[in-house]
């Protein structure tokens, strides 16, 4: 009876260790993906702001709102 109890405890401990290892790897992968998304959004914002600034500069150099 004590051997069955120890076997069950060992099985539960092994399952917890496996789950913890999987969660750690998953957490690392999610972190890497989020960093990549943040970098991509940063460059997207830079491109949009740069495009707007160049559009405004082009508009101003072509005469702007001359009346």
Secondary structure, 3 states (H helix, E strand, C coil): CHHHHHHHHHHHHHHHHHHHHHHHHHHHHHHHHHHHHHHHHHHHHHHHHHHHHHHHHHHHHCCCCCC
